[in-house]
Amino acid sequence: MCSRVETPTTPITAEELESIRRSRRRPSLTQFDYLHLRYLVRDLSATMATLQPVQDVLDVWCGSRPYESLFPAGTRYVGLDVEGNPYGVADVVSDELLPFPSESFDLVLCIEAFQWIPDPPHAVAEFRRVLRPGGTALVTLPFGFEYDRIIPESRYTEHELRALFAGWDEVEVRENGGRLVTWTVLTASIAAGLEQRLPRLTRPLFAAAYGGLNGLGLLLGKLDDRYSGGHATLPMNLMLTALRPRD
């Protein structure tokens, strides 16, 4: 799942599925959420490269499975999602979290979905249960985005995430984009809301506007990385990795 890319409400075609996957895995400069996804994919790729080789991966609330291609051929990749998911690519569909035997996986992913989990401590305990000793939990979730008043959705600071994973080994939390990236994405998101209210003929104009804004955001993001300091922060996204203890 992804927090701000629209989720279809009806089953989709294979072509539509591939388009959605591509927009999340290799976002275009003319997407309003380009910087959010660019930083997310960049840091996911970098983090995957540091993990020990894994054979069995669980993707919790897998959506369209856009990040499965980050893993080498031969990896057993299991997608879990809830009833009503329109993508139709989950291996297991269940409202139970997590319907798997203990110590079944080397890696548990929860990408841009943890914010919707109603009982976070229980979810973290389940992540730990289904991981083998030394296995990794990798969780990403939005911080700087607006949220929907209708759908319950949480926000977590780094301190809250670390508290949830207390007792795990090598707990690390990193930011995927700083305050200037957040500013850029939110500005583009406001424009995207306006685009939805206007005729389709205006879409090329908005695509051009997103391209210019995202180009500026790339420059601002580099400046933010180089010159930001102090303790205050407003990240676009947070990414946590933690290891299940071996004992």
C-alpha positions in Angstrom: 0.0 0.0 0.0 1.0 3.6 -0.4 -0.4 6.4 1.6 -1.3 8.9 -1.1 -1.5 7.1 -4.4 -5.2 6.5 -5.1 -6.3 2.9 -4.5 -8.9 1.7 -7.0 -12.3 0.6 -5.6 -13.0 -2.0 -8.3 -10.9 -4.9 -9.7 -8.4 -3.7 -12.3 -6.9 -5.0 -15.5 -3.4 -6.5 -15.8 -2.3 -3.3 -17.7 -3.7 -1.0 -15.0 -1.9 -3.1 -12.3 1.4 -2.8 -14.2 0.9 0.9 -14.5 0.3 1.3 -10.8 3.4 -0.8 -9.9 5.5 1.2 -12.3 4.3 4.5 -10.9 5.3 3.4 -7.4 8.5 1.6 -8.2 9.8 4.1 -10.9 7.8 7.3 -10.3 7.7 9.9 -13.0 8.8 13.5 -12.4 5.3 14.6 -13.5 3.6 12.7 -10.6 2.5 14.9 -7.7 4.0 12.4 -5.2 7.2 11.9 -7.1 9.5 13.0 -4.3 7.8 10.9 -1.7 8.1 7.8 -3.8 11.6 8.6 -5.1 13.0 8.9 -1.5 11.1 5.9 -0.4 12.4 3.6 -3.2 15.9 5.0 -2.9 16.1 4.2 0.8 14.3 0.8 0.4 16.8 -0.2 -2.2 19.8 0.9 0.0 18.4 -0.9 3.0 17.7 -4.1 1.1 21.3 -4.1 0.0 22.5 -4.2 3.6 20.3 -7.1 4.7 21.6 -10.6 5.0 20.4 -12.9 2.1 16.7 -13.8 2.7 14.8 -16.8 1.3 11.3 -16.1 2.7 9.7 -12.7 2.7 6.3 -11.6 4.0 4.7 -8.4 2.6 2.0 -7.3 5.1 -0.9 -5.5 3.4 0.9 -5.9 0.1 -1.3 -3.9 -2.2 0.0 -4.1 -5.8 3.3 -5.7 -4.7 5.4 -2.9 -6.3 8.6 -3.7 -4.4 8.8 -7.4 -5.0 11.2 -6.7 -7.9 13.8 -5.5 -5.4 14.4 -9.2 -4.5 16.4 -11.7 -6.5 14.7 -14.5 -8.5 14.0 -17.5 -6.3 13.0 -15.6 -3.2 9.8 -16.9 -1.7 7.7 -13.7 -1.6 4.3 -14.0 0.2 1.8 -11.2 -0.1 -0.8 -10.8 2.6 -3.8 -8.5 2.2 -7.3 -8.0 3.6 -10.7 -8.8 2.1 -11.8 -6.4 -0.6 -8.3 -5.6 -2.0 -8.8 -4.7 -5.7 -5.4 -5.6 -7.0 -6.0 -9.4 -6.8 -2.3 -10.3 -6.3 -2.2 -11.3 -2.6 -1.2 -14.9 -1.9 -3.2 -14.9 1.3 -6.3 -12.8 1.9 -7.4 -12.6 5.5 -8.5 -10.1 8.1 -6.4 -12.0 10.6 -2.9 -10.6 11.4 -0.8 -12.8 10.7 -2.2 -16.2 9.7 1.2 -18.0 9.5 3.2 -20.4 11.6 5.8 -19.1 13.9 9.4 -18.6 12.6 8.3 -18.8 8.9 10.1 -15.8 7.4 13.5 -14.1 7.3 12.0 -10.7 6.5 8.7 -9.0 7.3 7.8 -5.9 5.2 5.1 -3.4 6.0 5.4 -0.7 3.4 3.2 2.4 3.9 0.5 0.4 5.7 1.5 0.3 9.4 -0.3 3.6 10.1 -3.6 1.8 9.5 -3.0 -1.1 11.9 -5.5 -0.7 14.8 -3.4 -2.5 17.4 0.3 -1.7 16.9 1.8 -3.6 19.9 -0.1 -6.7 18.8 1.2 -6.3 15.2 4.8 -5.9 16.4 4.4 -9.0 18.5 3.1 -10.9 15.5 6.0 -9.7 13.3 8.4 -11.1 15.9 6.5 -14.4 16.2 6.6 -15.1 12.4 10.2 -14.1 12.0 13.0 -16.5 12.5 15.7 -15.6 15.1 17.8 -12.9 13.6 15.2 -12.0 11.0 14.3 -8.4 10.1 11.2 -6.3 10.3 11.2 -3.4 7.8 8.4 -0.8 8.3 7.9 2.4 6.4 5.1 4.9 7.0 4.3 8.5 6.2 4.9 11.4 8.6 4.5 14.6 6.7 1.3 13.8 4.7 -2.2 15.0 5.5 -4.6 12.3 6.6 -8.2 11.4 6.0 -10.6 12.3 8.8 -12.9 9.4 7.9 -10.3 6.5 7.9 -8.4 6.0 11.2 -4.8 6.6 10.4 -1.9 7.1 12.9 1.3 9.1 12.9 4.4 8.0 14.7 7.6 9.8 15.7 10.9 8.1 15.8 10.6 7.8 19.6 7.3 6.1 19.4 8.5 3.6 16.8 11.5 2.8 18.9 9.3 2.2 21.9 7.1 -0.2 19.9 10.1 -2.2 19.0 11.8 -2.2 22.4 13.5 -5.5 23.1 14.4 -6.0 19.4 18.1 -5.8 18.2 19.7 -3.2 16.1 16.6 -0.9 15.9 17.2 1.9 13.4 14.9 4.7 12.2 15.8 6.9 9.3 14.0 9.7 7.5 13.1 9.5 3.8 13.2 13.1 2.9 13.5 16.2 5.1 11.3 19.3 5.7 11.9 20.8 2.2 10.9 17.6 0.5 7.8 17.5 2.7 7.0 21.1 1.7 7.4 20.2 -2.0 5.2 17.1 -1.8 2.4 18.9 0.2 2.4 21.8 -2.2 2.1 19.3 -5.1 -0.7 17.4 -3.2 -2.7 20.7 -2.9 -2.4 21.1 -6.6 -3.4 17.5 -7.1 -6.6 18.1 -5.2 -7.4 21.0 -7.5 -6.6 18.9 -10.5 -9.3 16.4 -9.6 -11.9 19.1 -9.6 -11.0 20.4 -13.1 -11.6 19.0 -16.6 -9.3 16.3 -17.9 -8.0 18.8 -20.5 -6.1 20.6 -17.8 -4.0 17.5 -16.9 -1.0 18.3 -19.2 -0.8 21.7 -17.5 -0.7 20.1 -14.1 1.8 17.5 -15.2 4.1 20.3 -16.3 3.6 22.1 -13.0 4.4 18.9 -11.1 7.6 18.5 -13.2 8.8 22.0 -12.4 7.9 21.7 -8.7 9.5 18.3 -8.3 12.7 19.6 -10.1 12.8 22.4 -7.5 12.2 19.9 -4.8 15.1 17.8 -5.8 17.4 20.8 -5.5 15.9 21.8 -2.2 16.2 18.3 -0.9 20.0 18.3 -1.6 20.3 21.6 0.2 18.3 20.2 3.1 20.6 17.2 3.3 23.7 19.4 3.3 22.7 22.3 5.5 19.9 21.2 7.9 20.9 20.9 11.5 19.5 21.0 15.0 17.0 18.7 16.7 13.8 19.8 15.0 12.6 17.9 12.0 9.7 17.3 9.7 10.4 14.2 7.6 8.3 13.1 4.6 8.5 9.5 5.7 10.1 7.2 8.4 11.7 3.8 7.8 12.4 1.4 10.7 14.5 -1.8 10.6 14.8 -4.1 13.6 16.1 -7.6 14.1 14.4 -10.3 16.1 16.8 -11.4 18.9 18.5 -14.7 18.3 18.0 -15.9 21.9 
